[in-house]
Structure formats: C-alpha cells, structure tokens
Amino acid sequence: MQGPRCAYLVWHPSSLEHDTGPGHPETPARVRAILDELRSVSFGDRLVWREAPAAAETALLRVHSADYLAFLRRTASRGGGRLDPDTVMSEKSWEAAIYAAGAALEAARLALENGPAFAAVRPPGHHATRDRAMGFCLINNVVVAALAALEEFGASRVLIIDWDVHHGNGTQDLVESDPRIRYVSLHQWPLYPGTGRAEERGVGNVFNVPRPPGLPRERYVADLAEAVDRALDGWTPDLILISAGFDALAGDPLAGFTLEPEDYATWVRRWRGFGVPIASVLEGGYVPSRIRLAAAAHLQALID
C-alpha cells in the first residue's frame, strides 16, 4: 500500500536577513508568518522541511548576465543601496537572493524526483529581468528553476503559472521566445508594472489574463483555470512551477483582487489532477496574517 503523500517545504534563514528598510511592504515578517503557520498546522510527517542550497553560478547565468550578477554582489558588499524607487538591497541581500534561487531549484528537483514542494523564501523574483532588478525582485527564481529543470533535471517542457496579482514582466521577458516553456499569468490590470496584455503571446507560449480589481473571486478562479486549460491544449508539461504570490487576497494593500485562502487550494487541487509534478515559489503578498493562511491552504492541497 502506498504511504501518505508528503510535500517539501524548502527555505533558508537568509530570507530573514534581507533588510528592505522601514516602511517597505516586502519584509521578513512575510516569510516568518508563513513558517510559523506551517509549524502550527498538523501536517505531521507529511511535510518535510529542507534547508536550501545556494544556487550555482551556472544556474544563475542561464537567466541573468554576468555583469548584472556582479553588480548585485558589489552592491551588497558595499552595504546595500536602493536599486530603483521600490527595490532595495542590504548587506545580506545577495546571500538571501542566491539561497532564494537555490530554494526554487531544489523545489523543482524535489517535485520531479520525490513529491510536491514549496520554496518559502525572499526576495521574490518574477519582476527581475536579465539585467535589471525591479518590483522588489533581484533574481528571477522561477525562471532559474525552469531552466534548470530543462537543462539539468530531465524535463522537456515546463509550465509556469503566475497567480501573483502583479504581472511577472521579468518572467515573460525571459521565457517568451522559448517554446519549451509556457507562461500563464492572472494579474490586475491596470497595475504595476504595466505589462501583461492579453495580446502579448510570445511564440504562442504566453497566456496573459489581465483583469480589473473588485470582481467576484469566483471569476478570477475560473478565468485562471480556463487559461491554464488553454495552455495545456495539446501540450503536456513535465513540471508545473507556480509563481505563488498571495497579494491577490482580499485586503492586500498593493492591489484590489478579492481572493480568499481556499481559492489557492482550489487551483492546486485542479492542477494536481493533471498528474504533473508541481513546485511553487513564493512571490508577493503583503499582509502576513493573511498570506500565512493562503500558503498553508495551497500546501495542504499539494499534500492531500
């Protein structure tokens, strides 16, 4: 008889050392709240905790230029600084970034080899482009994981689902010419960063779902599910990677979607039915008391 299904929680203490400064919404409290919630929920031995390795330079260079990575290292070594009006580095931010990317890599590997995984780390990544930090993001964690899955872990096709309320402009820029990857994004429109129109299709591998704020939550749930179905029509991935931002929750200060924690579980249960390995990577979400519940709900759905 098959034993109970388990999932992996991949994290690293450096996520708590990335200091964005007073008043910034992207704080260590986000990850701390999620970890506290996951320790309090009765997962038992069905949730396996793993400390992430640092991402190898070769994995980072598939996504970002050497000059850009050197710039990030140099900025941290000088004590940090403001990279744009929203994006900040501190002395410990480079370390946090390479371990966050490493957590995404490890989550992808575990999903393909063992069982579903969630990388609960920061800084987030989906706004980072090849040569630019933006939107709180330094390294594009989910694309690092996707390309490692394709180049190292034996996958031939990867589906990235981005349910963060902001469009993952960096992710789209990095994958829109690669037919091995399909990208589906539900996001508020108009909203930062101003990308993600439905007509942006890449090489036929981009499926954007821009929606206004304030719709009934059932509409958002159904529209993303339908877009994923379209992306999978005649195309079966070997791995699903979720850019798991929880800022589409009702009450998030940076947006106006209306989701509740159980909506993330609804999506995960649906996609588990495809029989494809799933790994998720934390992106946004700025009310710690809310995102902890949504993170736990989606992880429970990965296990059940």
MOLIN-V754747 format. One record per backbone hydrogen bond with DSSP energy under -0.5 kcal/mol. NH is the residue of the N-H (numbers start at 0). CO is the residue of the C=O. E is the energy in kcal/mol with one decimal. If there is no record, write none. Layout:
# MOLIN-V754747
NH:CO:E / NH:CO:E
This chain:
# MOLIN-V754747
6:45:-2.6 / 7:115:-2.3 / 8:47:-2.8 / 9:7:-0.6 / 9:117:-2.8 / 10:49:-2.2 / 14:11:-1.9 / 15:12:-1.9 / 16:13:-1.7 / 17:13:-0.7 / 18:16:-0.8 / 19:17:-0.7 / 23:20:-1.4 / 26:24:-1.3 / 29:26:-1.6 / 30:26:-0.6 / 31:27:-2.6 / 32:28:-2.2 / 33:29:-1.6 / 34:30:-2.8 / 35:31:-2.4 / 36:32:-2.3 / 37:33:-2.5 / 38:34:-1.9 / 39:35:-1.3 / 40:36:-1.7 / 42:40:-2.2 / 45:42:-1.7 / 46:43:-1.0 / 47:6:-2.9 / 47:45:-0.5 / 48:46:-0.5 / 49:8:-3.1 / 51:10:-3.1 / 54:97:-2.4 / 59:55:-1.8 / 60:56:-2.4 / 61:57:-0.7 / 62:59:-1.4 / 63:59:-2.9 / 64:129:-1.5 / 68:64:-2.2 / 69:65:-2.3 / 70:66:-2.0 / 71:67:-2.2 / 72:68:-2.3 / 73:69:-2.6 / 74:70:-2.5 / 75:71:-2.2 / 76:72:-2.6 / 77:73:-1.3 / 78:75:-2.1 / 79:74:-2.7 / 80:88:-2.1 / 82:80:-0.6 / 82:86:-2.8 / 83:86:-1.3 / 87:85:-0.5 / 88:80:-2.9 / 90:78:-0.6 / 92:89:-1.5 / 95:91:-2.1 / 96:92:-2.5 / 97:93:-2.4 / 98:94:-1.8 / 99:95:-2.3 / 100:96:-2.4 / 101:97:-1.7 / 102:98:-2.2 / 103:99:-1.9 / 104:100:-2.3 / 105:101:-2.6 / 106:102:-2.6 / 107:103:-2.2 / 108:104:-2.5 / 109:105:-2.8 / 110:106:-2.4 / 111:107:-2.0 / 112:108:-1.9 / 113:109:-3.8 / 114:109:-2.0 / 116:277:-1.3 / 117:7:-2.7 / 118:279:-3.0 / 119:9:-2.0 / 119:117:-0.9 / 120:118:-1.2 / 127:124:-1.8 / 128:131:-2.0 / 133:136:-1.1 / 136:133:-2.2 / 137:123:-1.1 / 140:138:-1.7 / 143:139:-2.2 / 144:140:-2.2 / 145:141:-2.3 / 146:142:-2.7 / 147:143:-1.8 / 148:144:-2.4 / 149:145:-1.8 / 150:146:-2.7 / 151:147:-3.1 / 152:147:-1.8 / 154:148:-2.4 / 157:179:-2.4 / 158:238:-2.6 / 159:157:-0.5 / 159:181:-3.3 / 160:158:-0.5 / 160:240:-2.8 / 161:159:-0.5 / 161:183:-3.3 / 162:160:-0.7 / 162:242:-1.5 / 163:242:-0.7 / 168:166:-1.9 / 169:125:-0.9 / 170:125:-1.8 / 171:167:-2.6 / 172:168:-2.6 / 173:169:-2.0 / 174:170:-1.6 / 175:171:-2.2 / 177:174:-2.3 / 178:176:-0.7 / 180:177:-1.8 / 181:157:-2.1 / 182:204:-2.9 / 183:159:-2.7 / 184:206:-2.0 / 185:161:-1.9 / 186:184:-0.5 / 186:208:-1.8 / 187:164:-2.9 / 188:210:-2.5 / 193:190:-2.2 / 199:196:-1.6 / 200:198:-0.9 / 202:175:-1.0 / 203:200:-1.5 / 204:200:-0.8 / 205:200:-1.6 / 206:182:-3.0 / 208:184:-3.3 / 210:186:-2.4 / 213:255:-2.5 / 214:211:-0.6 / 218:215:-1.5 / 219:215:-1.1 / 220:216:-2.2 / 221:217:-2.4 / 222:218:-2.5 / 223:219:-2.2 / 224:220:-1.9 / 225:221:-2.4 / 226:222:-1.9 / 227:223:-2.4 / 228:224:-2.1 / 229:225:-2.0 / 230:226:-2.3 / 231:227:-1.7 / 232:229:-1.1 / 233:231:-0.7 / 234:231:-1.7 / 236:234:-0.6 / 237:156:-2.6 / 238:156:-0.8 / 239:276:-2.7 / 240:158:-3.1 / 240:238:-0.5 / 241:278:-2.5 / 242:160:-2.8 / 242:240:-0.6 / 243:241:-1.3 / 243:280:-2.5 / 244:242:-1.6 / 245:283:-2.5 / 248:245:-0.7 / 249:258:-2.9 / 251:248:-1.8 / 254:251:-1.1 / 258:247:-2.1 / 262:259:-1.9 / 263:259:-0.6 / 263:260:-1.0 / 264:260:-0.9 / 265:261:-1.9 / 266:262:-1.9 / 267:263:-2.3 / 268:264:-2.8 / 269:265:-1.8 / 270:266:-2.4 / 271:267:-2.4 / 272:268:-0.9 / 272:269:-0.6 / 273:270:-1.5 / 274:271:-1.8 / 275:270:-0.6 / 276:237:-0.6 / 278:239:-2.4 / 279:116:-2.6 / 280:241:-2.8 / 281:118:-2.5 / 282:243:-1.5 / 289:286:-2.1 / 290:286:-2.7 / 291:287:-1.7 / 292:289:-0.6 / 293:289:-1.8 / 294:290:-2.8 / 295:291:-1.8 / 296:292:-2.2 / 297:293:-2.4 / 298:294:-1.9 / 299:295:-2.7 / 300:296:-1.8 / 301:297:-1.3 / 302:298:-1.5 / 303:299:-2.9
